[in-house]
Amino acid sequence: MLGEITCYLFGGLGLFMLGARSTSEAMQVVAADRLRRIVASASAGRLIGVASGAAAAAIVQSSSVTSVLVVSFVNSGLMDLVHAASVMLGANIGVTITGWVLILEIRQSALLLLGIGAFLQFFSSHEGTRFAGQLAAGIGMLFFGLHLMKTGAAMIHDFPELAGAFAAFGNRDLANLALSIATGAVFTVAVQSSNTTLGITIALATTGLLSFEGAAAFILGQNIGTTVAAQLAASQGTTNARRTAAFHFAVNTIAVLVAAFVFPQWLELIDRLYPGDPRLVDANGYHPSIAGHIAVAYTSFNVMLAAVALPLLDPLVRVVSRLAPEGHTEQTNLEFLHPSMAESPTLAIEQGRLEVVHLAGITHDILHLTKTLYRQPMATGSRIRDRILRKERITDAIQHDIIAFMSKVMPGVLTEGQTEEIRNLMRLASEIESVADYCERLANYRRRMLRMNIEMDQRAMRDLNQYLDATIEFYDEVIDRGRREETSWMETVNAKSRVLLETADQLRDDNLARLAAQRFDPDAGIFFNDMLVAMRRIRNHSVNIAQAFQGLK
């Protein structure tokens, strides 16, 4: 009997988790571009931010995906922290739609949906139809998994000692309430899914193992647990990423503490909002009204949280900014991408964009260090050169890791547009790292000139420095436009690129003329040409970067 209970509970839980994941992934793939537009609209106002966060989280049934989108916009300068916070408040609301979906009684149709969905996935050649099949199969697994969990939970009543273990979760005593909240939080962190916690809460409550009080406490804990996962993901990220995660954690935790102190009054409010007695038992031994009460608890908590926190966003963000101060630690590994994100194309692509911008920022630093190095007297600058070489090795590692990570994402379920975007991200990583490579060459040319005791006249050095300045400015403009996701700017890039090319040709001709007139040390002339070629290569790669940002060949 216990073995049968275990099979039903764990089998149902596994099927439920697969269904939740399949449904979320299908919606992410189908609505990826729409999600970005929805979240981007948050900058129009705080109320719109809440609405966009709710819509995005409701579509993909994942506050994690929404938070990744938010961090992406914050880091690219398209959204400030206040509007990002409003989106996170909305995401808390949007993800609660799962509770309302699970109220539906479609157990008998679940296997049919699963079969139809599998058929469409395996036998349809149309991309949209295949993803619709994945969505249908996911919904089928979701409801059939919930049915199996309910069946297993109902069997536990035959073991009074085992069933009695759940009684503590229904006690309104403050200590037991804290235990219930902590259990909900820990379980959510363990499974890394608030929807999974919701599903098992509904299964336990519907069969009478878990009282409505215990279920409501689990819901409170779930709201804390889902933010811990975001904290872990952002711990090695940028300051803005940490602040966004810190806001989510702090606001949700404070709200849970407040709800715990008004717990009885909150439950009375829920009873008034949703008809039926959660303690009522039907002929099958189930509590038919409790799932609706849990859905109301989940939604009402997050709606009230948003209503209270929205007018206080400015002071809350200031407090969070103090809790997560500015800081930057240079790493030789990926700063944003994590192995678990390879399973979610939308998450992987969004974090890939952030990682590419991170790589571009390090290369920006290398370029400006090179600029400083070339203005130093020949006999000095060894420390600057060492910093250039050290940072260049970091770009090598990041570029390798980006390509390795994206290669793992490529075999997944992707649209043609997502496949192309991943290719562009891999190309961007390679092109940006190539810019850093040529900075390394420029630094080494200076060292070789020093070892060979070769001096370059002031006019030639001035020409090189001016061209390097223009090249760096060109690179920075390309990265800034790409980071902001501007469109239709290749014509401007091509025009500036032609000017740089013409200037380089003129500098090359001037160098040859000096050598022909024997007004220049031949060795210095060779180094001049090598340095100029390296700078031209930076210009070439900058053009390629612009093309990759805009999806051009």
Secondary structure as GFF3:
##gff-version 3
##sequence-region A 1 553
A	DSSP	alpha_helix	2	30	.	.	.	ID=ss1
A	DSSP	alpha_helix	32	40	.	.	.	ID=ss2
A	DSSP	three_ten_helix	41	44	.	.	.	ID=ss3
A	DSSP	alpha_helix	46	60	.	.	.	ID=ss4
A	DSSP	alpha_helix	63	75	.	.	.	ID=ss5
A	DSSP	alpha_helix	81	94	.	.	.	ID=ss6
A	DSSP	alpha_helix	97	101	.	.	.	ID=ss7
A	DSSP	alpha_helix	107	123	.	.	.	ID=ss8
A	DSSP	alpha_helix	127	155	.	.	.	ID=ss9
A	DSSP	three_ten_helix	156	158	.	.	.	ID=ss10
A	DSSP	alpha_helix	160	164	.	.	.	ID=ss11
A	DSSP	three_ten_helix	167	170	.	.	.	ID=ss12
A	DSSP	alpha_helix	174	191	.	.	.	ID=ss13
A	DSSP	alpha_helix	194	206	.	.	.	ID=ss14
A	DSSP	alpha_helix	212	234	.	.	.	ID=ss15
A	DSSP	alpha_helix	239	261	.	.	.	ID=ss16
A	DSSP	alpha_helix	263	273	.	.	.	ID=ss17
A	DSSP	alpha_helix	290	309	.	.	.	ID=ss18
A	DSSP	three_ten_helix	310	312	.	.	.	ID=ss19
A	DSSP	alpha_helix	313	323	.	.	.	ID=ss20
A	DSSP	three_ten_helix	339	343	.	.	.	ID=ss21
A	DSSP	alpha_helix	345	373	.	.	.	ID=ss22
A	DSSP	alpha_helix	382	409	.	.	.	ID=ss23
A	DSSP	alpha_helix	416	451	.	.	.	ID=ss24
A	DSSP	alpha_helix	458	483	.	.	.	ID=ss25
A	DSSP	alpha_helix	490	516	.	.	.	ID=ss26
A	DSSP	alpha_helix	522	549	.	.	.	ID=ss27
###
